[in-house]
Amino acid sequence: MPAMEQAHAKTPDSQSGRPAIDAITALCQADMDAVDMLIRDSLDSNVVLIRQIAEYIIGSGGKRLRPMLVTLAANACGYDGRHHVTLAAVIEFIHTATLLHDDVVDESELRRGQRSAHAVWGNAASVLVGDFLYSRAFQMMVDVNSMPVMDLLSDTTNRIAEGEVEQLLNMHDPDVSRERYFSVIEKKTAQLFEAACRLGPQLAGTAAHEPGLGRYGRELGIAFQIADDVLDYMSDAGTLGKNVGDDLAEGKPTLPLIVCRERLDENQRQRVDAAIRDGDTRSLPDILRLIHDTGAVEASLAEARARADAALEAIGGLPESRWKEALAALAEYAVDRRF
């Protein structure tokens, strides 16, 4: 049995999801090594603080899923050039810039299990280095010399910014609906996943595969974010890289809390509403109990799995290859991971 088929067969191991992600990482290793080298070369700046902060957050771990999607999609479409390495680095720079800005807005103290950049260097430095990463990303895009790529990534960054503002408007508002929640995650998370996947067929000149891969990325991004939001109420700082209940502390109503609230009586709902308005983590044990008692975790994970299934369906038209198998395994991993 080929290596990727073995990995795919192991993905139902919901204890970790580790076999799948390790096999996918191994498949992409050569491309991702080239991406990492380009990232570090592109961080060169005469301003020492820029290098320090950018290296700190880019070197802090993470699975590099978004740039990995660029390489998987490009290879799945038969691309044999090198621009996918450049664009994978661009995607990572855009993502890292959003993390820097996010942590300032959310006042997050932890990112990937270590102190966030704004907690170390302050808000102003984090925002400005985020701006540097955005501008460097666009410099690198120009090198690819493709107007469709420029159109896609400029639209993507604009939509991400819209999602950031929408999320800001949702903060501490207990009346956030499912529609408002999904509008935010479609823009903030799924938009960059979608762009990463569409870059592959654009580079390869296989326009027929772009809609399917775009839908795959969008649905995968939504599944990934829902699973992340569930983990916020199930995991811990050692495994998730942030504190349990951070979303509640930030007054951020995510799907588990929205579903829970829908299923409560008026008195219980008022307690949850007060916690969202105040960002009151003292009530976290009670909120956790309500989330679990109402079945909100199971309902949220069911939605994430439905989105992952839609992602799998979307790539049905791709030619069979190790890269397609990896994309399929990644969809399962997005929901089943536990670390």
N, C-alpha and C positions, 0 to 999 in steps of 0.2 A: 504493500500500500504506500503511495507517495507520501512525502512528509506532510504536505499541507492537508491531504485527506486524513492523515492520522490526527493532525491538530484539529481539523473540523469535527472529527468523531469525538474528540475529548471535550468540546466546548460545553456540553450540557453539565459538566462538573461545576455546579453553581457555588462550590465552596470558595473558589478563587478566580476562575477564568484564566489562570496563569498559563496553562498549556497553550491556549490559543494565541495569546498576545506574544508569548515567547517565540512561537513558530512564525508568526507574522513579522515580528521584529527581525528574526534571522533571515527571512526571505528578502527583506528590504535593506539588510545591513550595509551593503556596499553603497547604495544610494544615500542612505541616511548618514553614513560616515562622510560622504562628500558634502551633504547638506550642513553637517556640523562644522566642517572645515570652512565652508563658505560663510556661515554665520559668524564665526570668530574673525575671519578676515574682514568681513563687512562691518564689524564693530569698531574697527580702528578709528580713533579720533584723537586729536591733540588735546581734547578736554578730558582730563583724567577721570572726573566724576562720571562722565557718560560711560566710559569703559567699565568703571567699577560697578555701577548700578545695572547696566545691561548684562554684564557677565554674571552678576549675582543672581538675577532672576532667570536668565536663560540657562545658567549652569546649575540651577537648583533642583533639577530632576524633571519629572513629567515624562509622559510616554511619547510626546511628539506626534500625537495622532493626526493632527491637521496636516503637517507636512508629509507624514506617511501616506495620507490619502492621495496627495498629489502624485507620489511615486507609484502607488498601487494603480490608480486610474490611468496614468500615462502608460505604464507597462501593460495593463489589461487591454489597452487600445492599440498596442503594437508600436508605440513611439520608441525610436532608437536614437534620439538626439540627447542633448545635455541641458536644454532649457528647463526641464522639469526640476532639476536640482536648484536652479536659481529661483524658480517660482515657489518651490517648497520652502526655501529660506524666507522668501517674501511673506508667505502665509504665516510662518512662525513669528516674524517681526510684527506683523499686524496683530496677531494674537497676543504677543507679549506686551505690545503697547496698550491693548485693551485691559490686560491684567493690571498694569501699573495704574491706569486711570480708575479702574474698578475699585482697587484697594483704597484709593484716596476717597472716592465717593462713599464707599461702604464703611470706611474707617476700620478695615480688617487688619488684625494684628498678625495673622498667620497666613502663609501662602505655601502650599506644598510642604507643610510640616516645619517651616522655618519662619522667622520673623519676616513680614512683608517689607518691601523696599521702603514704603512710606514710613514704617515704624522705625527703620534704621536711619534714613537720610532726611525724612520730612516730606511733606506734601508737595512743596514747590519743585524740589529736585525730581521727584517721581513723575510729576505731570510733564515737566520739560523733557526728561529723558524719553518718556512715552512719545512725545512729539518728534523727537529725534528719530526714533525707530520707525514711526509712520513715514517721515520724509525719506529716510534711507530706503525703506521698502519701495517707495515710488521711484527713487533713482535706479534701483535694481530692475524694476519693471521696464523702464525705458530701454535697458540693455537688451531685453528680449525682442523689442521692436515689433510688437504685435498690437494693433489697435483693438481687436476683439478682447485681448487679455487686459489691456488698459481699461476698456469699457467695463468689463466684468468686475475687476478689482476696485475701480473707483466707485461703482455702484454699490459694491459690497461694503466698503468702509463707510459709505454714507448711510446705508441701512443699519449697520452696527451702531452708529452714533444715534440714529433714531431710536433704536432699541434701548440704549443707555438712558436716553431722556424719558422714554416711556416707563422704564423701571423706576426712575427717580420719582415720577408722578405716582407710582403705585406704592411707594414706601409708606408704611404705617397706615395703610388704608385697608381695613378689614373687609371692605365690600368689593375687593378685586375679584373679578369673575374669571372663569376658565378662559373665556375669550381674550381678556386682557393679559392673562398669564401667558397664553400661547402666542399672542402677538409679540410679547417681549422675547421669549426664547427662540421664536422663529427668526427674529432679527439679530439678537445678541449672539446666539450660538449656532443655530442651523444655517444661517446665511454664509458663514465662513466655511462650514463643512461642505455646503453645496458648491461654493466657488472652488474649493480645493479639488472636488471631484470633476467639475466641468473643465478645469484647466487641462486635464489629460486628453480628452477628445479634441479640444481646441488645438493643442500642440500636434497631435497625431493626424489632424485633418479628417477625423472620423465623425462628422457632424451627426450622423444617425445615432451615435451612442450618447450624445450630450444630454438630451432630455432625460434618459433613463438614469445616467450617472448623477445628474443634477438632483433628480428626485431621491435617489439613493442617499446622497449626502444630506439632503434636507431632512429626510425621515430619520436617518442615523443621528443627526445632530439633536433632533427633538428627543429621541429615545435616550441618548446619552445624558442630556440635561435633566430629564425627568428622573433617571436613575441617580444622578448626582443629588438631586433635591430630596430623594428618598433617603439616600445615605446620610444626609445631614441630620436626620432624626434616628439613624440606626447605628452609625459608626462612631469613631472617636478620633481625636487629633492625631494619634499615632498612625492610623491607617488612612484616614481621609485627608490629612494635611491641613485641617482647620478644626476648630472646636465644634462639638456637637451643639446644635441649636443656634449656630451663628446666624442663620437666615431669620430666625425669630428675633434675635438680638438686634438685627438690622431693620426689623419691621418689614420683612420681605415675605409676603404671602406666596408660597409656592404650592404646587399641586397637592401634596399630602395634607397641607393645612386647609386648602380650599375645599377638598373633598370632605375632610373631617368636619369642617364648619357646616357644610351642607347637611350633614347627618345628625347634628346635635339639636337638642331642644333649646328653647329660648334662653334659659338660665345658663346652660353650658356655653352657648354661643357667645353670650355677653362676656364670660370669662376669657374666652379665646380672643374676642375683639379687643378687650382691654390689653391683653398681652401684646397683640400686634401693634396697637396704637402707641404703647409705651416702650416697646422693645424690652419687655420685662422677662428676663431669663429666670427669675426666682420661681416663676410658675412653670418652668420647663418640665419638671417631673409630671405635673398634672396634664400638661399639653401632650407629652409623650404617651401617657396612658390613654388619653382620649383618641389620639391618632391611631393607636393600635386597636383600641376597643371598637372603633367605628369601621375598621377594615380599610382605612384610608391608604395604608401602605400597600396592601394587596391590590386595591383598585388602581393606584398610581403605577405600580409595576405592570399591571395588565395593560394599561395604556402604553407604557414604554415598550412592552413586548409586541403590541399591535403595530407600533411604529417601526420596530425592527423587522417585523414580518413584511411590512410595506416596502422597506428598504431592500430586502431580499428579492421581493417580486420585481422591483424596478430594474434589477440588473440581469433579469432572465434572458435578455437578448444579447448579452455579451458573449463572445466566443469562449469556449471552455479553456481554462488555463489555470496555472497555479495562482495567478494574480486575482482572477475571479473568485477562486476558492478562498483566498485570503480576505477579500472584501466580504464574502458571506460569513466567514468566521468572525470578522470584526463586528458585524451586526449583532451576532449572538453575544459576543463579549461585552458590548456596550451595556447590555441589560444585566448580564449574569455576574459582572465583576463584583468583588467584595473587598477591594483594597484601594 
